[in-house]
Amino acid sequence: MNAPSISAGDAGGGARVLVFDSGLGGLTVLAAIARARPDAELIYAADDAFFPYGALDEASLVARVGSLMANLIEAHAPDLAVIACNTASTLVLPPLRAAFPRLPFVGTVPAIKPAAQASRTRLISVLATPGTVARDYTRVLVRDFARDCEVALVGSARLAGLAERSLRGETIDDAEVAREIAPCFVERGDRRTDQVVLACTHFPLLTERFVRLAPWPVAFVDPAPAIARRVDALLGARAAPRAPRAHGPAIFTSGRPISPELQKALRRYGLAATSTEERAAAS
């Protein structure tokens, strides 16, 4: 069934878009949406109390996200919601769409199809969390869209955490990053990997470092532009030009203090963290 669409005019100006992730990775998606829809009002929610989601079993993850999204939808009345997390998308989108049939949802899937279409060497890698690598859904995408490619599925349990630490202003070691991405680079005679799918929204936060540490040039395929295009299509016509948007809310479920470094990073994305009391209430 196709997701319902919304005209931007229905929102009394720019549509309100909720972007949800387990941590900070969804900021890469929010940034792409902001570029595609400067008229939209953006809200960011991070379930950092349960980051990373790979530590939850599937039933617990579905229950957790379902309950949290119900609270967020009631509190903020979005016109569209984006699940900016590969791990969550394959599991929670069906029950969310059933529970909120009038609200369009956009999920995140590994960008295997465009990577396979662009590959000249027919060697591509999918860099993901271990949970995404293990899911049948990922293997079905490989079967359906990269049948004529050799695909390396690389599961990293550390990169998402390294990306979070980097965005929070902490120093991370290049050697740690290089070890995590090394299995993505495969050689077969005179052929080398030429496409690396970033199948976790946290990973594009480290793209500049990936490019610098890669043993040879590859295309790092970010899913965010495709998600933004889907959001743009569902929202329909843009609202009238508006004044520069105020900083949107960034909601964190853990209630932990937000460091000055993270506050500064959030402002670069057009966001401001809510108060501790508001963050805790969202959980």
CORNOR-V967051 format. One record per backbone hydrogen bond with DSSP energy under -0.5 kcal/mol. NH is the residue of the N-H (numbers start at 1). CO is the residue of the C=O. E is the energy in kcal/mol with one decimal. If there is no record, write none. Layout:
nh = {NH:NH}
co = {CO:CO}
e = {E:E}
This chain:
nh = {6:8:8:10:11:12:13:17:17:18:19:19:20:20:21:27:28:30:31:32:33:34:35:36:37:40:41:42:43:44:45:46:47:48:50:51:55:56:61:62:63:64:65:66:67:68:69:70:71:72:73:74:75:76:77:79:80:81:82:83:84:84:85:89:90:91:92:93:96:97:98:99:100:103:104:104:106:112:115:116:117:118:119:124:124:125:126:127:127:128:128:133:134:135:138:139:140:141:142:143:144:145:146:149:150:151:152:152:153:154:154:155:156:156:157:162:163:164:165:166:167:168:169:170:176:177:178:179:180:181:182:184:185:186:188:191:193:194:195:196:197:197:198:199:199:203:204:205:206:207:210:211:212:213:214:219:220:221:221:222:223:227:228:229:230:231:232:233:234:235:236:248:250:251:251:253:259:263:264:265:266:267:268:269:269:270:271:272:274:279:280:281:282:282:283:283}
co = {234:235:237:7:8:9:8:15:41:80:17:43:18:82:45:24:25:26:27:28:29:30:31:32:33:37:15:40:17:249:19:251:21:46:47:48:52:53:57:58:59:60:61:62:63:64:65:66:67:68:69:70:71:72:73:16:16:104:18:106:20:82:83:85:86:88:88:89:92:93:94:95:96:100:79:102:81:110:111:112:113:114:115:122:150:195:152:125:197:126:154:129:130:131:135:135:136:137:138:139:140:141:142:146:122:149:124:150:151:126:152:153:128:154:155:158:159:160:161:162:163:164:166:165:173:173:174:175:176:177:178:181:182:184:191:188:186:123:123:219:125:195:221:127:197:200:200:202:203:204:206:207:208:209:210:194:218:196:219:220:198:223:224:225:226:227:228:229:230:231:232:270:272:44:249:46:257:259:260:261:262:263:264:265:266:267:266:248:250:275:276:277:278:279:279:280}
e = {-2.6:-0.7:-0.9:-2.0:-1.4:-1.7:-0.7:-0.6:-3.0:-2.5:-0.5:-2.9:-0.5:-2.9:-2.1:-1.8:-1.9:-2.7:-2.4:-1.2:-2.3:-2.6:-1.7:-2.1:-3.1:-2.0:-3.1:-0.6:-2.5:-2.6:-2.6:-3.2:-2.4:-1.7:-1.8:-0.8:-1.5:-2.0:-2.4:-2.5:-2.2:-2.7:-2.7:-2.3:-2.2:-2.5:-2.9:-1.8:-1.8:-2.4:-2.9:-2.0:-2.3:-2.5:-2.0:-3.1:-1.2:-2.5:-3.2:-2.9:-2.6:-1.0:-1.4:-2.4:-1.3:-1.1:-3.1:-1.3:-2.3:-2.8:-1.8:-2.2:-2.4:-1.7:-0.7:-0.6:-2.3:-2.2:-1.2:-2.6:-2.2:-1.7:-1.5:-0.5:-2.1:-2.4:-3.0:-0.6:-2.7:-0.7:-2.7:-2.2:-2.0:-1.0:-0.7:-1.2:-2.4:-1.9:-1.9:-2.4:-2.8:-2.5:-2.2:-1.9:-2.8:-0.7:-2.3:-0.5:-0.6:-2.8:-0.7:-0.6:-3.1:-0.6:-0.5:-2.2:-2.8:-2.1:-2.4:-2.4:-2.3:-1.8:-1.6:-2.6:-0.7:-1.5:-2.9:-2.0:-1.5:-1.9:-1.4:-2.0:-1.8:-0.9:-2.8:-2.0:-1.9:-2.0:-0.9:-3.1:-3.3:-0.5:-2.5:-2.6:-1.3:-1.3:-0.6:-1.7:-2.5:-1.5:-2.6:-2.8:-1.7:-2.3:-1.6:-2.1:-0.6:-2.8:-0.7:-0.7:-0.6:-1.8:-2.6:-2.1:-1.9:-2.5:-2.6:-2.2:-2.2:-2.3:-1.4:-2.7:-2.0:-3.2:-0.5:-1.8:-0.6:-2.6:-2.2:-2.0:-3.0:-2.0:-1.3:-0.9:-0.8:-1.6:-2.4:-2.5:-1.9:-2.6:-2.7:-2.0:-1.2:-0.6:-0.5:-1.4}
